């Protein structure tokens, strides 16, 4: 039996929120690094904002289904 589309959207929303919190932690860790000459490669702010927006969009769509 396949899960309902709203269940899949809720799972996607939870995964995106978890990734957004992971990105926030990674950005905080990057900002507080000891060696300032080691730049980071990932744009954590952008990834965090996109993950939050997509998580909210998935939750809103799941509520409407």
N, CA, C and O atoms as CSV, one atom per row, in Angstrom:
chain,resi,resn,atom,element,x,y,z
A,1,UNK,N,N,0.839,-1.181,0.000
A,1,UNK,CA,C,0.000,0.000,0.000
A,1,UNK,C,C,0.886,1.247,0.000
A,1,UNK,O,O,1.812,1.365,0.802
A,2,UNK,N,N,0.593,2.153,-0.891
A,2,UNK,CA,C,1.373,3.384,-0.994
A,2,UNK,C,C,0.900,4.408,0.037
A,2,UNK,O,O,-0.291,4.478,0.340
A,3,UNK,N,N,1.830,5.204,0.578
A,3,UNK,CA,C,1.415,6.245,1.518
A,3,UNK,C,C,0.675,7.364,0.787
A,3,UNK,O,O,0.855,7.566,-0.414
A,4,UNK,N,N,-0.138,8.068,1.516
A,4,UNK,CA,C,-0.899,9.181,0.953
A,4,UNK,C,C,0.054,10.321,0.583
A,4,UNK,O,O,1.113,10.466,1.193
A,5,UNK,N,N,-0.319,11.125,-0.408
A,5,UNK,CA,C,0.544,12.249,-0.792
A,5,UNK,C,C,0.798,13.233,0.355
A,5,UNK,O,O,1.888,13.796,0.459
A,6,UNK,N,N,-0.204,13.439,1.213
A,6,UNK,CA,C,0.011,14.367,2.328
A,6,UNK,C,C,1.049,13.815,3.310
A,6,UNK,O,O,1.807,14.582,3.903
A,7,UNK,N,N,1.087,12.496,3.483
A,7,UNK,CA,C,2.086,11.883,4.354
A,7,UNK,C,C,3.487,12.084,3.792
A,7,UNK,O,O,4.428,12.387,4.525
A,8,UNK,N,N,3.607,11.913,2.499
A,8,UNK,CA,C,4.911,12.139,1.865
A,8,UNK,C,C,5.347,13.596,1.986
A,8,UNK,O,O,6.525,13.878,2.206
A,9,UNK,N,N,4.403,14.519,1.843
A,9,UNK,CA,C,4.747,15.935,1.978
A,9,UNK,C,C,5.145,16.284,3.402
A,9,UNK,O,O,6.048,17.095,3.609
A,10,UNK,N,N,4.481,15.680,4.394
A,10,UNK,CA,C,4.874,15.918,5.782
A,10,UNK,C,C,6.268,15.382,6.052
A,10,UNK,O,O,7.052,16.021,6.754
A,11,UNK,N,N,6.585,14.229,5.509
A,11,UNK,CA,C,7.932,13.658,5.670
A,11,UNK,C,C,8.977,14.537,4.995
A,11,UNK,O,O,10.055,14.765,5.544
A,12,UNK,N,N,8.652,15.030,3.800
A,12,UNK,CA,C,9.558,15.944,3.102
A,12,UNK,C,C,9.761,17.221,3.901
A,12,UNK,O,O,10.882,17.718,4.011
A,13,UNK,N,N,8.683,17.750,4.456
A,13,UNK,CA,C,8.779,18.959,5.263
A,13,UNK,C,C,9.669,18.730,6.490
A,13,UNK,O,O,10.496,19.581,6.817
A,14,UNK,N,N,9.510,17.605,7.160
A,14,UNK,CA,C,10.334,17.303,8.334
A,14,UNK,C,C,11.804,17.161,7.952
A,14,UNK,O,O,12.686,17.634,8.668
A,15,UNK,N,N,12.061,16.508,6.823
A,15,UNK,CA,C,13.448,16.340,6.373
A,15,UNK,C,C,14.066,17.688,6.011
A,15,UNK,O,O,15.238,17.928,6.302
A,16,UNK,N,N,13.302,18.559,5.386
A,16,UNK,CA,C,13.819,19.880,5.023
A,16,UNK,C,C,14.061,20.743,6.254
A,16,UNK,O,O,15.042,21.486,6.302
A,17,UNK,N,N,13.177,20.656,7.255
A,17,UNK,CA,C,13.418,21.388,8.501
A,17,UNK,C,C,14.688,20.875,9.178
A,17,UNK,O,O,15.474,21.666,9.700
A,18,UNK,N,N,14.890,19.570,9.172
A,18,UNK,CA,C,16.106,19.010,9.769
A,18,UNK,C,C,17.343,19.499,9.020
A,18,UNK,O,O,18.354,19.830,9.639
A,19,UNK,N,N,17.264,19.546,7.693
A,19,UNK,CA,C,18.396,20.049,6.917
A,19,UNK,C,C,18.631,21.528,7.185
A,19,UNK,O,O,19.780,21.968,7.237
A,20,UNK,N,N,17.570,22.298,7.356
A,20,UNK,CA,C,17.721,23.727,7.647
A,20,UNK,C,C,18.430,23.930,8.983
A,20,UNK,O,O,19.282,24.810,9.105
A,21,UNK,N,N,18.086,23.126,9.981
A,21,UNK,CA,C,18.771,23.237,11.274
A,21,UNK,C,C,20.226,22.775,11.168
A,21,UNK,O,O,21.106,23.326,11.830
A,22,UNK,N,N,20.472,21.778,10.346
A,22,UNK,CA,C,21.848,21.339,10.109
A,22,UNK,C,C,22.646,22.456,9.428
A,22,UNK,O,O,23.807,22.683,9.769
A,23,UNK,N,N,22.038,23.144,8.482
A,23,UNK,CA,C,22.711,24.254,7.798
A,23,UNK,C,C,22.972,25.403,8.762
A,23,UNK,O,O,24.017,26.048,8.683
A,24,UNK,N,N,22.041,25.668,9.669
A,24,UNK,CA,C,22.248,26.728,10.667
A,24,UNK,C,C,23.413,26.371,11.583
A,24,UNK,O,O,24.235,27.225,11.916
A,25,UNK,N,N,23.478,25.104,11.989
A,25,UNK,CA,C,24.592,24.668,12.834
A,25,UNK,C,C,25.921,24.775,12.083
A,25,UNK,O,O,26.926,25.211,12.644
A,26,UNK,N,N,25.916,24.371,10.808
A,26,UNK,CA,C,27.147,24.430,10.017
A,26,UNK,C,C,27.602,25.866,9.802
A,26,UNK,O,O,28.802,26.142,9.817
A,27,UNK,N,N,26.666,26.779,9.604
A,27,UNK,CA,C,27.031,28.199,9.428
A,27,UNK,C,C,27.589,28.770,10.725
A,27,UNK,O,O,28.549,29.541,10.701
A,28,UNK,N,N,27.004,28.404,11.842
A,28,UNK,CA,C,27.522,28.878,13.130
A,28,UNK,C,C,28.920,28.326,13.372
A,28,UNK,O,O,29.803,29.033,13.859
A,29,UNK,N,N,29.110,27.067,13.028
A,29,UNK,CA,C,30.429,26.439,13.188
A,29,UNK,C,C,31.461,27.109,12.279
A,29,UNK,O,O,32.601,27.335,12.687
A,30,UNK,N,N,31.052,27.429,11.029
A,30,UNK,CA,C,31.952,28.085,10.092
A,30,UNK,C,C,32.302,29.495,10.574
A,30,UNK,O,O,33.444,29.934,10.437
A,31,UNK,N,N,31.335,30.192,11.129
A,31,UNK,CA,C,31.570,31.564,11.591
A,31,UNK,C,C,32.495,31.611,12.803
A,31,UNK,O,O,33.201,32.599,13.008
A,32,UNK,N,N,32.493,30.558,13.599
A,32,UNK,CA,C,33.305,30.540,14.815
A,32,UNK,C,C,34.582,29.724,14.677
A,32,UNK,O,O,35.190,29.353,15.681
A,33,UNK,N,N,34.993,29.444,13.455
A,33,UNK,CA,C,36.184,28.603,13.253
A,33,UNK,C,C,37.439,29.292,13.791
A,33,UNK,O,O,37.519,30.519,13.844
A,34,UNK,N,N,38.390,28.494,14.179
A,34,UNK,CA,C,39.622,29.020,14.769
A,34,UNK,C,C,40.555,29.573,13.698
A,34,UNK,O,O,41.185,30.611,13.900
A,35,UNK,N,N,40.647,28.891,12.569
A,35,UNK,CA,C,41.543,29.313,11.504
A,35,UNK,C,C,40.732,30.091,10.462
A,35,UNK,O,O,40.040,29.492,9.638
A,36,UNK,N,N,40.818,31.400,10.499
A,36,UNK,CA,C,40.024,32.236,9.596
A,36,UNK,C,C,40.491,32.160,8.145
A,36,UNK,O,O,39.797,32.634,7.246
A,37,UNK,N,N,41.650,31.573,7.913
A,37,UNK,CA,C,42.159,31.452,6.547
A,37,UNK,C,C,41.575,30.253,5.808
A,37,UNK,O,O,41.865,30.058,4.628
A,38,UNK,N,N,40.759,29.449,6.482
A,38,UNK,CA,C,40.133,28.291,5.841
A,38,UNK,C,C,38.697,28.639,5.470
A,38,UNK,O,O,37.799,28.516,6.303
A,39,UNK,N,N,38.469,29.067,4.245
A,39,UNK,CA,C,37.097,29.438,3.863
A,39,UNK,C,C,36.238,28.190,3.662
A,39,UNK,O,O,36.745,27.101,3.392
A,40,UNK,N,N,34.939,28.378,3.800
A,40,UNK,CA,C,34.008,27.287,3.552
A,40,UNK,C,C,33.580,27.289,2.099
A,40,UNK,O,O,33.688,28.305,1.412
A,41,UNK,N,N,33.094,26.154,1.635
A,41,UNK,CA,C,32.680,26.037,0.241
A,41,UNK,C,C,31.171,26.086,0.078
A,41,UNK,O,O,30.680,26.483,-0.979
A,42,UNK,N,N,30.437,25.696,1.088
A,42,UNK,CA,C,28.980,25.637,0.969
A,42,UNK,C,C,28.355,26.971,1.382
A,42,UNK,O,O,28.739,27.544,2.402
A,43,UNK,N,N,27.404,27.463,0.605
A,43,UNK,CA,C,26.698,28.700,0.983
A,43,UNK,C,C,25.598,28.368,2.000
A,43,UNK,O,O,24.431,28.247,1.628
A,44,UNK,N,N,25.961,28.222,3.268
A,44,UNK,CA,C,25.031,27.715,4.271
A,44,UNK,C,C,23.827,28.615,4.468
A,44,UNK,O,O,22.724,28.117,4.693
A,45,UNK,N,N,24.008,29.935,4.391
A,45,UNK,CA,C,22.857,30.837,4.551
A,45,UNK,C,C,21.821,30.580,3.466
A,45,UNK,O,O,20.630,30.462,3.753
A,46,UNK,N,N,22.268,30.495,2.241
A,46,UNK,CA,C,21.359,30.251,1.128
A,46,UNK,C,C,20.671,28.897,1.272
A,46,UNK,O,O,19.460,28.793,1.074
A,47,UNK,N,N,21.426,27.868,1.611
A,47,UNK,CA,C,20.845,26.542,1.784
A,47,UNK,C,C,19.832,26.514,2.925
A,47,UNK,O,O,18.804,25.844,2.830
A,48,UNK,N,N,20.121,27.234,3.994
A,48,UNK,CA,C,19.202,27.287,5.127
A,48,UNK,C,C,17.897,27.979,4.734
A,48,UNK,O,O,16.815,27.485,5.051
A,49,UNK,N,N,17.989,29.097,4.061
A,49,UNK,CA,C,16.792,29.833,3.649
A,49,UNK,C,C,15.963,29.010,2.674
A,49,UNK,O,O,14.742,28.939,2.811
A,50,UNK,N,N,16.603,28.392,1.700
A,50,UNK,CA,C,15.877,27.575,0.729
A,50,UNK,C,C,15.202,26.379,1.404
A,50,UNK,O,O,14.062,26.043,1.081
A,51,UNK,N,N,15.899,25.746,2.331
A,51,UNK,CA,C,15.322,24.595,3.023
A,51,UNK,C,C,14.113,25.009,3.857
A,51,UNK,O,O,13.099,24.311,3.862
A,52,UNK,N,N,14.210,26.138,4.563
A,52,UNK,CA,C,13.070,26.611,5.344
A,52,UNK,C,C,11.883,26.950,4.448
A,52,UNK,O,O,10.749,26.583,4.758
A,53,UNK,N,N,12.133,27.648,3.341
A,53,UNK,CA,C,11.040,28.015,2.443
A,53,UNK,C,C,10.382,26.782,1.828
A,53,UNK,O,O,9.156,26.708,1.752
A,54,UNK,N,N,11.179,25.825,1.395
A,54,UNK,CA,C,10.618,24.610,0.813
A,54,UNK,C,C,9.883,23.775,1.856
A,54,UNK,O,O,8.868,23.153,1.543
A,55,UNK,N,N,10.379,23.752,3.089
A,55,UNK,CA,C,9.705,23.012,4.153
A,55,UNK,C,C,8.346,23.634,4.466
A,55,UNK,O,O,7.361,22.924,4.663
A,56,UNK,N,N,8.302,24.945,4.510
A,56,UNK,CA,C,7.032,25.625,4.766
A,56,UNK,C,C,6.068,25.392,3.612
A,56,UNK,O,O,4.882,25.149,3.834
A,57,UNK,N,N,6.563,25.463,2.388
A,57,UNK,CA,C,5.711,25.211,1.216
A,57,UNK,C,C,5.161,23.795,1.236
A,57,UNK,O,O,3.983,23.592,0.942
A,58,UNK,N,N,5.984,22.815,1.576
A,58,UNK,CA,C,5.523,21.425,1.627
A,58,UNK,C,C,4.490,21.247,2.736
A,58,UNK,O,O,3.524,20.505,2.561
A,59,UNK,N,N,4.677,21.910,3.863
A,59,UNK,CA,C,3.712,21.795,4.959
A,59,UNK,C,C,2.374,22.439,4.573
A,59,UNK,O,O,1.314,21.892,4.877
A,60,UNK,N,N,2.421,23.586,3.912
A,60,UNK,CA,C,1.186,24.249,3.483
A,60,UNK,C,C,0.443,23.390,2.473
A,60,UNK,O,O,-0.778,23.254,2.557
A,61,UNK,N,N,1.155,22.815,1.529
A,61,UNK,CA,C,0.515,21.953,0.535
A,61,UNK,C,C,-0.060,20.710,1.204
A,61,UNK,O,O,-1.142,20.253,0.836
A,62,UNK,N,N,0.658,20.157,2.189
A,62,UNK,CA,C,0.154,18.975,2.905
A,62,UNK,C,C,-1.114,19.310,3.687
A,62,UNK,O,O,-2.013,18.476,3.795
A,63,UNK,N,N,-1.193,20.523,4.234
A,63,UNK,CA,C,-2.398,20.926,4.958
A,63,UNK,C,C,-3.599,21.052,4.024
A,63,UNK,O,O,-4.729,20.747,4.407
A,64,UNK,N,N,-3.347,21.501,2.804
A,64,UNK,CA,C,-4.446,21.701,1.854
A,64,UNK,C,C,-4.925,20.400,1.227
A,64,UNK,O,O,-6.029,20.359,0.684
A,65,UNK,N,N,-4.135,19.342,1.284
A,65,UNK,CA,C,-4.561,18.066,0.680
A,65,UNK,C,C,-5.517,17.318,1.558
A,65,UNK,O,O,-5.967,16.231,1.196
